[in-house]
C-alpha cells in the first residue's frame, strides 16, 4: 500500500473516498436515448434478408420454370413419332391424326410458355429485387457514415464531461482536509465551471445527433414504404408472368380437349370404310350360301353318286328293318348313313361295302341280300372284319329294281339265290338245283367223333345261301344235321327225288335239309 507524507495523508484519503463514490455510478448524467443507430442498422439488416429471401424464391421459381420446359420437351418426345399403323386413321384434320398433331403443337406451346416465364422472371422480376437489395445496402452505409459518426461525437463529449465531474468530486471531497495552498486549476469553483462548459458541449452534440437521428427515423419511414412498394411491384410482375403462363397452359389443354370433342364418333370408321371398301364386307350384299360357292372338282364324275336314297336294312338282333340313307358311289362303294344331313354332321358312313368284293343275291319283290365285308373302319379293319350277309328292302318295286340293277353292275358276283331270313336253318343252296347239290358226289369232310348236340353255337355249321358256298348261320340245327356231321359216309340223295325248296323267309327248323359239307364260319347281320 502506498504511503503519503503527513501533510498529504488527508488528500490521499479524500481522493480514495471520491474514487469510491464516483466509481460506484456508471454515468453522472444519464443518457437521454439508447443506441438508436444500432437498432436502425439491425432493422436494415432484417429488410435486406427479407429481400434476399424473396430473390431466392423468384430465382427458384425461375429455375423450376426452366425445368418444366425441359420436362415438357420430354413429354413432347412421347408423341413425336408418327402413329403406328397410322394408315388406319384419316390424315385430314378433324380425326385422330389431327388430334395428335394438335397435341404435339400444344405440348410444344407448353414448353415454350415455361421458357418465356423463366426468361420473364430472370429479366424483369429478379433485377427489381436486386436493385432493392442494393438500396438497402446503401442505406446501411449511409446510416453508418452519418448517424454513427454523430453518436461517436456524443459519446466523446459525454466521456469528457464524466471525467470533469469525477475530478470535481475528488477535489470537493478533499476541500476540508487539505492543508496548505491548493492548485488554482483544481479549485472546485474552476472545476465546476469546467463541468458546465463540457456539459454544454455534450448537450450540443447530443441535440445535433438527436436531429440527425430524427432525420434518419423520418427517412426510414419513407424508405420502408419504398421497400414495400418495390416488393409489391416485383410480386405483381411475378404473378402476372406466372398467371399468363397458367392461363396459357389452361388454354392449350382446353384446345386439346376441344379438338378431341369435335371428332365425330363415326368419322374414322367412315374414312376406314371408304379406304377399304374393296376389302370389307358390304352390309348390303347378301350372305354367303352353299349355292354361291364353287371349288375344284366340285362336279367331277367321281363325286356324283350312281344312286342314293332310302333303304330298309334288317337288324342283326331284333330282325326288324331300320331305315337309313344309302349311296352307291362311282368308286363302287355302298355307304350307309344315319341321315342325309351332311351339312351339320360329319359324313361318316355307318357301313361301307365295296361292291366288287361282294356277292349279290336275286331280287324277290322289294327284297335282296348282299354278302360282303364292312370297310367303314378303314383298310386295316376291313381286312380283318367278318363277312356279313345283309338283307335290304325298298318301299316300291321300281326303286327295288333300280337299286338292284346298279348293285349288280358294280358287284363282283351275282347269284340267282332268293333272299332268306338270316335265322332260317334252310338255304336255297341245299335244293336239287343248287351248286351244293352238284357237289353231292364229293365225299363230305370227316369230323372227329363226339357226342351229338341238339344245337349249333355261333360259328358252327348252319344254313343260309347267297353264294355258291354254304355259310354258317347262328341258328339251331336239327338232329338230322347233327347226324350228317357225325356220320362217316352219308349216302347221296337220289337225283329223282329232289328236296323241295323252302319258301322265301321261312323260319321253321323242320324244313332244314342236311348240308353235304360244312362251310367257313360267317356272321350275318
C-alpha positions as CSV (number, residue, x, y, z in Angstrom):
1,X,0.0,0.0,0.0
2,X,1.4,3.4,-0.9
3,X,2.4,5.8,2.0
4,X,1.8,9.5,1.8
5,X,3.6,12.4,3.8
6,X,1.7,13.6,6.9
7,X,0.6,16.8,5.2
8,X,-0.8,14.9,2.2
9,X,-2.3,12.0,4.0
10,X,-5.7,13.7,4.1
11,X,-5.7,14.5,0.4
12,X,-4.9,10.8,-0.3
13,X,-7.8,9.7,1.9
14,X,-10.2,12.2,0.2
15,X,-9.2,11.0,-3.3
16,X,-9.7,7.4,-2.3
17,X,-13.2,8.3,-1.0
18,X,-14.1,10.3,-4.0
19,X,-12.9,7.5,-6.3
20,X,-15.0,5.1,-4.3
21,X,-18.0,7.4,-4.6
22,X,-17.7,8.0,-8.3
23,X,-16.7,4.5,-9.3
24,X,-20.0,3.2,-7.9
25,X,-22.0,5.1,-10.5
26,X,-21.9,4.3,-14.2
27,X,-22.6,7.8,-15.5
28,X,-23.1,11.1,-13.6
29,X,-25.6,12.3,-16.2
30,X,-27.9,9.5,-17.5
31,X,-28.3,9.2,-21.3
32,X,-31.5,10.6,-22.9
33,X,-31.7,7.9,-25.6
34,X,-30.3,4.4,-26.1
35,X,-28.3,3.1,-29.1
36,X,-30.8,4.1,-31.8
37,X,-28.3,3.9,-34.8
38,X,-27.5,0.3,-33.8
39,X,-31.2,-0.5,-33.7
40,X,-31.8,1.0,-37.1
41,X,-28.8,-0.8,-38.5
42,X,-30.3,-4.1,-37.3
43,X,-33.6,-3.2,-38.9
44,X,-31.9,-2.6,-42.2
45,X,-30.3,-6.0,-41.9
46,X,-33.8,-7.5,-41.5
47,X,-35.1,-5.8,-44.6
48,X,-32.0,-6.9,-46.5
49,X,-32.5,-10.5,-45.5
50,X,-36.2,-10.3,-46.4
51,X,-35.3,-9.0,-49.9
52,X,-32.7,-11.8,-50.2
53,X,-35.3,-14.4,-49.3
54,X,-37.7,-13.0,-51.9
55,X,-34.9,-13.1,-54.5
56,X,-34.2,-16.7,-53.7
57,X,-37.9,-17.6,-54.1
58,X,-38.1,-15.9,-57.5
59,X,-34.8,-17.4,-58.6
60,X,-36.0,-20.9,-57.6
61,X,-39.3,-20.4,-59.5
62,X,-37.3,-19.3,-62.5
63,X,-35.3,-22.5,-62.3
64,X,-38.5,-24.5,-61.9
65,X,-39.9,-23.0,-65.0
66,X,-36.8,-23.9,-66.9
67,X,-37.0,-27.4,-65.6
68,X,-40.7,-27.6,-66.5
69,X,-39.8,-26.6,-70.1
70,X,-37.3,-29.4,-70.3
71,X,-39.8,-31.9,-68.9
72,X,-42.4,-30.8,-71.5
73,X,-39.8,-31.4,-74.1
74,X,-39.6,-35.0,-72.8
75,X,-43.4,-35.2,-72.9
76,X,-43.3,-34.0,-76.5
77,X,-40.9,-36.8,-77.4
78,X,-43.5,-39.3,-76.3
79,X,-45.8,-38.3,-79.2
80,X,-43.2,-37.0,-81.7
81,X,-43.1,-40.2,-83.7
82,X,-45.8,-41.0,-86.2
83,X,-48.6,-43.2,-85.1
84,X,-48.0,-46.9,-85.6
85,X,-50.4,-48.3,-88.1
86,X,-51.2,-44.7,-88.8
87,X,-52.6,-45.6,-92.2
88,X,-55.8,-46.8,-90.5
89,X,-56.6,-43.2,-89.5
90,X,-57.7,-40.3,-91.7
91,X,-54.8,-38.0,-92.2
92,X,-57.0,-35.0,-92.7
93,X,-57.7,-32.6,-89.9
94,X,-60.7,-33.4,-87.7
95,X,-59.6,-37.0,-87.0
96,X,-57.3,-38.9,-84.7
97,X,-54.2,-38.0,-86.7
98,X,-55.2,-34.3,-86.5
99,X,-55.7,-34.7,-82.8
100,X,-52.1,-35.9,-82.3
101,X,-50.9,-33.0,-84.4
102,X,-52.8,-30.7,-82.1
103,X,-51.3,-32.4,-79.0
104,X,-47.8,-32.0,-80.4
105,X,-48.4,-28.4,-81.2
106,X,-49.9,-27.5,-77.8
107,X,-47.3,-29.5,-75.9
108,X,-44.6,-27.5,-77.7
109,X,-46.5,-24.4,-76.7
110,X,-46.5,-25.5,-73.0
111,X,-42.7,-25.9,-73.1
112,X,-42.3,-22.5,-74.8
113,X,-44.6,-20.9,-72.2
114,X,-42.4,-22.1,-69.4
115,X,-39.3,-20.9,-71.2
116,X,-40.9,-17.5,-71.7
117,X,-41.9,-17.4,-68.0
118,X,-38.4,-18.3,-67.0
119,X,-37.0,-15.5,-69.1
120,X,-39.5,-13.0,-67.8
121,X,-38.7,-13.8,-64.2
122,X,-35.0,-13.6,-64.9
123,X,-35.2,-10.4,-66.9
124,X,-37.9,-8.3,-65.2
125,X,-38.6,-9.5,-61.6
126,X,-35.2,-10.5,-60.3
127,X,-33.5,-7.2,-61.3
128,X,-36.1,-5.2,-59.3
129,X,-35.3,-7.1,-56.2
130,X,-31.6,-6.9,-56.8
131,X,-31.8,-3.1,-57.1
132,X,-33.8,-3.0,-53.9
133,X,-31.1,-5.1,-52.2
134,X,-28.5,-2.6,-53.3
135,X,-30.6,0.3,-52.0
136,X,-30.8,-1.3,-48.6
137,X,-27.0,-1.8,-48.6
138,X,-26.5,1.9,-49.5
139,X,-28.9,2.9,-46.7
140,X,-26.9,0.9,-44.3
141,X,-23.7,2.6,-45.3
142,X,-25.4,6.0,-45.1
143,X,-26.5,5.3,-41.6
144,X,-23.1,4.0,-40.6
145,X,-21.3,7.1,-42.0
146,X,-23.8,9.7,-40.8
147,X,-25.7,8.9,-37.6
148,X,-23.0,6.6,-36.3
149,X,-20.4,9.4,-36.5
150,X,-22.7,11.7,-34.6
151,X,-23.1,9.1,-32.0
152,X,-19.4,8.8,-31.6
153,X,-19.0,12.5,-31.1
154,X,-21.7,12.5,-28.5
155,X,-20.0,9.6,-26.8
156,X,-16.7,11.5,-26.7
157,X,-18.4,14.6,-25.2
158,X,-20.1,12.6,-22.6
159,X,-16.8,10.9,-21.6
160,X,-15.1,14.4,-21.2
161,X,-18.0,15.6,-19.0
162,X,-17.9,12.5,-17.0
163,X,-14.2,12.9,-16.3
164,X,-14.6,16.5,-15.2
165,X,-17.4,15.6,-12.9
166,X,-15.3,12.9,-11.3
167,X,-12.4,15.4,-10.9
168,X,-14.8,17.9,-9.2
169,X,-15.9,15.2,-6.9
170,X,-12.4,14.4,-5.9
171,X,-11.5,18.0,-5.0
172,X,-14.7,18.8,-3.2
173,X,-14.2,15.7,-1.1
174,X,-10.7,16.8,-0.1
175,X,-11.6,20.6,0.4
176,X,-11.8,20.5,4.2
177,X,-8.9,18.1,4.8
178,X,-6.3,19.6,2.6
179,X,-3.6,21.7,4.1
180,X,-1.6,24.4,2.6
181,X,-2.3,26.2,-0.7
182,X,-4.2,24.3,-3.2
183,X,-3.6,24.3,-7.0
184,X,-5.6,27.1,-8.7
185,X,-6.5,24.8,-11.6
186,X,-8.0,22.3,-9.2
187,X,-10.1,24.9,-7.4
188,X,-13.6,23.4,-7.1
189,X,-15.0,26.6,-8.4
190,X,-13.0,26.3,-11.6
191,X,-13.7,22.7,-11.9
192,X,-17.4,23.4,-11.6
193,X,-17.3,25.9,-14.4
194,X,-15.4,23.4,-16.5
195,X,-18.1,20.8,-15.9
196,X,-20.7,23.3,-17.1
197,X,-18.6,24.1,-20.1
198,X,-18.1,20.5,-21.1
199,X,-21.7,19.6,-20.2
200,X,-22.9,22.3,-22.6
201,X,-20.7,20.9,-25.4
202,X,-22.2,17.4,-24.6
203,X,-25.7,18.8,-24.9
204,X,-24.9,20.5,-28.2
205,X,-23.5,17.2,-29.6
206,X,-26.5,15.2,-28.3
207,X,-29.0,17.7,-29.7
208,X,-27.2,17.6,-33.1
209,X,-27.1,13.9,-33.0
210,X,-30.8,13.8,-32.0
211,X,-31.7,15.9,-35.0
212,X,-29.7,13.6,-37.2
213,X,-31.4,10.5,-35.7
214,X,-34.8,12.1,-36.1
215,X,-34.0,12.8,-39.8
216,X,-32.9,9.2,-40.1
217,X,-36.0,7.9,-38.4
218,X,-38.1,10.1,-40.7
219,X,-36.3,8.8,-43.8
220,X,-36.7,5.2,-42.5
221,X,-40.4,5.5,-42.8
222,X,-40.2,6.6,-46.4
223,X,-37.5,4.1,-47.2
224,X,-39.5,1.2,-45.8
225,X,-42.5,2.4,-47.7
226,X,-40.3,2.4,-50.8
227,X,-39.1,-1.2,-49.9
228,X,-42.7,-2.4,-49.6
229,X,-43.7,-0.7,-52.8
230,X,-40.8,-2.3,-54.7
231,X,-41.6,-5.7,-53.2
232,X,-45.2,-5.3,-54.3
233,X,-44.1,-4.3,-57.8
234,X,-41.8,-7.3,-58.1
235,X,-44.5,-9.7,-56.9
236,X,-47.0,-8.0,-59.2
237,X,-44.7,-8.7,-62.2
238,X,-44.1,-12.2,-60.9
239,X,-47.8,-13.0,-60.5
240,X,-48.5,-11.5,-63.9
241,X,-45.9,-13.8,-65.6
242,X,-47.0,-17.0,-63.8
243,X,-50.7,-16.1,-64.3
244,X,-50.2,-15.6,-68.0
245,X,-48.3,-18.9,-68.1
246,X,-51.0,-20.7,-66.2
247,X,-53.8,-19.2,-68.4
248,X,-51.9,-20.2,-71.5
249,X,-51.5,-23.7,-70.1
250,X,-55.2,-23.8,-69.4
251,X,-55.9,-22.6,-72.9
252,X,-53.6,-25.1,-74.5
253,X,-55.1,-28.0,-72.6
254,X,-58.6,-26.9,-73.4
255,X,-57.7,-26.7,-77.0
256,X,-56.6,-30.4,-76.9
257,X,-59.9,-31.3,-75.3
258,X,-61.9,-29.3,-77.8
259,X,-60.1,-30.9,-80.7
260,X,-60.9,-34.3,-79.3
261,X,-64.5,-33.4,-78.6
262,X,-65.0,-32.1,-82.2
263,X,-64.2,-35.5,-83.7
264,X,-67.5,-37.2,-84.8
265,X,-67.9,-40.7,-83.4
266,X,-68.1,-42.3,-86.9
267,X,-65.5,-40.0,-88.6
268,X,-62.7,-42.5,-88.5
269,X,-64.9,-45.5,-89.3
270,X,-66.4,-43.9,-92.4
271,X,-63.0,-43.0,-93.6
272,X,-61.8,-46.5,-92.9
273,X,-64.7,-47.9,-94.9
274,X,-64.1,-45.6,-97.8
275,X,-60.4,-46.6,-98.0
276,X,-61.0,-50.3,-97.6
277,X,-64.4,-50.7,-99.4
278,X,-62.8,-53.4,-101.7
279,X,-61.8,-55.5,-98.7
280,X,-64.5,-55.1,-96.1
281,X,-67.9,-56.8,-96.3
282,X,-70.6,-54.8,-97.9
283,X,-73.5,-54.8,-95.5
284,X,-76.0,-54.6,-98.4
285,X,-74.5,-57.7,-100.0
286,X,-76.4,-61.0,-99.5
287,X,-74.9,-63.5,-97.1
288,X,-72.9,-66.4,-98.5
289,X,-74.6,-69.7,-99.3
290,X,-73.5,-73.1,-100.5
291,X,-75.1,-72.4,-103.8
292,X,-72.9,-69.5,-104.5
293,X,-69.6,-71.3,-103.7
294,X,-67.6,-73.5,-106.1
295,X,-64.4,-75.3,-105.6
296,X,-62.2,-77.5,-107.8
297,X,-63.5,-80.9,-108.8
298,X,-66.9,-80.0,-107.4
299,X,-68.7,-81.6,-110.3
300,X,-66.2,-84.4,-111.0
301,X,-67.8,-87.6,-112.2
302,X,-66.3,-89.4,-109.2
303,X,-68.3,-87.4,-106.7
304,X,-71.7,-87.8,-108.4
305,X,-73.5,-90.9,-106.8
306,X,-74.8,-93.6,-109.1
307,X,-77.9,-93.7,-106.9
308,X,-78.8,-92.6,-103.5
309,X,-81.9,-92.8,-101.4
310,X,-83.6,-94.5,-98.5
311,X,-83.4,-98.3,-97.9
312,X,-84.5,-100.5,-95.1
313,X,-82.0,-102.9,-93.6
314,X,-82.8,-105.8,-91.4
315,X,-81.2,-105.6,-88.0
316,X,-78.9,-108.3,-86.5
317,X,-80.7,-108.7,-83.2
318,X,-84.3,-107.7,-83.4
319,X,-84.5,-108.7,-87.0
320,X,-86.6,-105.6,-87.7
321,X,-86.0,-103.3,-90.6
322,X,-84.4,-99.9,-89.9
323,X,-84.4,-97.1,-92.3
324,X,-81.2,-95.4,-93.4
325,X,-79.7,-93.3,-96.2
326,X,-77.7,-95.3,-98.7
327,X,-75.5,-94.1,-101.5
328,X,-73.7,-96.0,-104.3
329,X,-70.6,-94.0,-105.4
330,X,-68.7,-94.3,-108.7
331,X,-66.0,-95.9,-106.6
332,X,-68.4,-98.8,-106.3
333,X,-69.0,-98.4,-102.5
334,X,-72.3,-98.8,-100.9
335,X,-72.3,-96.4,-98.0
336,X,-74.9,-96.3,-95.2
337,X,-75.6,-93.0,-93.3
338,X,-77.9,-92.3,-90.4
339,X,-79.5,-89.5,-92.4
340,X,-78.8,-87.2,-95.4
341,X,-77.7,-84.2,-93.3
342,X,-74.0,-84.0,-94.2
343,X,-74.0,-80.2,-93.7
344,X,-74.5,-80.2,-89.9
345,X,-72.9,-83.6,-89.3
346,X,-69.6,-85.2,-90.5
347,X,-70.5,-87.6,-93.3
348,X,-69.0,-90.7,-91.6
349,X,-70.6,-93.9,-93.0
350,X,-72.1,-96.4,-90.6
351,X,-71.5,-99.2,-93.2
352,X,-69.3,-99.3,-96.3
353,X,-69.4,-102.3,-98.6
354,X,-67.0,-102.5,-101.5
355,X,-69.4,-104.0,-104.1
356,X,-66.7,-105.6,-106.3
357,X,-65.8,-107.8,-103.3
358,X,-69.5,-108.6,-102.5
359,X,-72.0,-111.2,-103.7
360,X,-75.4,-110.0,-104.6
361,X,-78.5,-112.3,-104.4
362,X,-81.6,-112.3,-106.5
363,X,-84.3,-109.7,-106.3
364,X,-87.5,-111.0,-104.8
365,X,-90.3,-108.4,-104.7
366,X,-88.7,-105.5,-102.9
367,X,-86.0,-107.5,-101.1
368,X,-82.5,-108.5,-101.9
369,X,-79.4,-109.6,-100.0
370,X,-75.7,-108.6,-100.2
371,X,-72.9,-110.5,-98.7
372,X,-69.6,-108.7,-98.1
373,X,-67.2,-107.2,-95.5
374,X,-67.8,-103.8,-93.8
375,X,-64.9,-101.4,-94.8
376,X,-66.1,-98.4,-92.8
377,X,-63.3,-98.8,-90.3
378,X,-60.6,-98.5,-92.9
379,X,-58.3,-100.8,-94.8
380,X,-56.8,-102.5,-91.8
381,X,-60.1,-103.0,-90.0
382,X,-61.8,-104.1,-93.2
383,X,-59.1,-106.8,-93.8
384,X,-59.9,-108.4,-90.5
385,X,-63.7,-107.8,-90.5
386,X,-66.2,-110.6,-90.7
387,X,-68.3,-111.2,-93.7
388,X,-71.8,-110.0,-93.3
389,X,-75.0,-111.1,-95.1
390,X,-77.3,-108.1,-95.2
391,X,-80.9,-108.0,-96.2
392,X,-82.4,-104.9,-97.8
393,X,-85.7,-103.9,-99.0
394,X,-87.2,-100.8,-100.6
395,X,-90.6,-99.1,-100.4
396,X,-91.6,-99.7,-104.0
397,X,-90.9,-102.3,-106.7
398,X,-89.5,-99.6,-109.0
399,X,-86.9,-98.4,-106.5
400,X,-86.0,-102.0,-105.8
401,X,-85.3,-102.7,-109.5
402,X,-83.1,-99.5,-109.8
403,X,-81.1,-100.3,-106.7
404,X,-80.7,-104.0,-107.6
405,X,-79.7,-103.3,-111.2
406,X,-77.0,-100.8,-110.2
407,X,-75.7,-103.0,-107.4
408,X,-75.5,-105.9,-109.9
409,X,-73.4,-103.8,-112.3
410,X,-71.0,-102.8,-109.5
411,X,-70.7,-106.1,-107.7
412,X,-68.1,-108.8,-108.3
413,X,-70.5,-111.8,-108.3
414,X,-74.3,-112.2,-108.8
415,X,-76.4,-115.2,-107.9
416,X,-80.0,-116.1,-108.6
417,X,-80.5,-117.0,-105.0
418,X,-83.5,-115.5,-103.4
419,X,-83.2,-113.6,-100.1
420,X,-84.0,-115.6,-97.0
421,X,-84.3,-114.8,-93.3
422,X,-80.9,-114.8,-91.6
423,X,-82.4,-117.0,-88.9
424,X,-83.7,-119.8,-91.3
425,X,-81.9,-123.1,-91.0
426,X,-82.6,-124.0,-94.6
427,X,-80.8,-122.4,-97.5
428,X,-81.9,-122.5,-101.2
429,X,-78.5,-123.8,-102.0
430,X,-79.4,-127.1,-100.4
431,X,-82.0,-127.8,-103.1
432,X,-81.6,-130.1,-106.0
433,X,-80.7,-127.2,-108.4
434,X,-78.2,-125.6,-106.0
435,X,-74.5,-125.7,-106.5
436,X,-74.2,-127.7,-103.4
437,X,-76.3,-130.5,-105.0
438,X,-73.9,-130.6,-107.9
439,X,-71.2,-131.4,-105.4
440,X,-73.0,-134.2,-103.7
441,X,-70.9,-136.8,-105.4
442,X,-68.0,-135.4,-103.4
443,X,-67.3,-137.0,-100.1
444,X,-68.1,-134.8,-97.1
445,X,-65.3,-133.9,-94.7
446,X,-64.7,-136.1,-91.9
447,X,-65.4,-135.0,-88.4
448,X,-63.9,-136.2,-85.2
449,X,-66.3,-138.4,-83.3
450,X,-68.1,-136.8,-80.4
451,X,-71.4,-136.7,-78.7
452,X,-74.2,-135.4,-80.8
453,X,-75.5,-132.0,-80.0
454,X,-79.0,-130.8,-80.5
455,X,-77.9,-127.2,-81.1
456,X,-75.2,-125.5,-83.0
457,X,-73.5,-122.5,-81.5
458,X,-72.4,-119.3,-83.2
459,X,-69.9,-120.0,-85.8
460,X,-70.9,-123.7,-86.3
461,X,-72.3,-125.1,-89.5
462,X,-75.8,-123.7,-90.3
463,X,-77.6,-122.7,-93.4
464,X,-78.1,-119.5,-95.5
465,X,-77.1,-119.1,-99.1
466,X,-76.1,-116.0,-101.0
467,X,-73.2,-117.6,-102.9
468,X,-72.3,-120.9,-104.3
469,X,-70.9,-122.0,-100.9
470,X,-72.6,-122.8,-97.7
471,X,-72.2,-120.2,-94.9
472,X,-72.5,-120.5,-91.2
473,X,-75.7,-119.2,-89.6
474,X,-76.1,-118.7,-85.8
475,X,-79.2,-120.9,-85.7
476,X,-80.3,-124.1,-84.0
477,X,-79.6,-127.1,-86.3
478,X,-81.8,-130.2,-86.5
479,X,-80.8,-133.6,-85.2
480,X,-80.6,-134.7,-88.8
481,X,-78.0,-132.1,-89.5
482,X,-76.1,-133.3,-86.4
483,X,-76.2,-136.8,-87.7
484,X,-74.9,-135.8,-91.0
485,X,-71.9,-134.1,-89.5
486,X,-71.1,-137.1,-87.3
487,X,-71.8,-139.8,-89.9
488,X,-68.6,-141.0,-91.6
489,X,-70.1,-141.8,-95.0
490,X,-73.5,-140.3,-95.7
491,X,-75.4,-141.6,-98.7
492,X,-76.1,-139.2,-101.6
493,X,-79.6,-138.1,-102.2
494,X,-81.2,-139.6,-105.3
495,X,-81.5,-137.2,-108.2
496,X,-85.0,-138.3,-109.0
497,X,-86.4,-137.1,-105.6
498,X,-85.0,-133.6,-105.0
499,X,-85.9,-131.9,-101.9
500,X,-88.5,-129.1,-102.3
501,X,-87.1,-125.5,-102.0
502,X,-88.3,-123.7,-98.9
503,X,-90.4,-120.6,-99.1
504,X,-88.7,-117.2,-99.0
505,X,-88.3,-116.1,-95.5
506,X,-89.1,-119.5,-94.0
507,X,-88.2,-119.7,-90.3
508,X,-89.2,-123.3,-89.5
509,X,-86.4,-125.6,-88.4
510,X,-88.3,-128.6,-89.7
511,X,-87.7,-127.6,-93.3
512,X,-83.9,-127.8,-92.9
513,X,-82.0,-130.3,-95.0
514,X,-78.7,-131.8,-94.0
515,X,-75.8,-129.9,-95.7
516,X,-73.4,-132.0,-97.7
517,X,-70.4,-130.2,-96.5
518,X,-69.7,-127.6,-93.8
519,X,-68.8,-124.0,-94.8
520,X,-66.4,-121.5,-93.1
521,X,-68.0,-119.5,-90.3
522,X,-69.5,-116.2,-91.2
523,X,-71.5,-113.6,-89.3
524,X,-74.8,-112.4,-90.6
525,X,-76.4,-109.1,-89.9
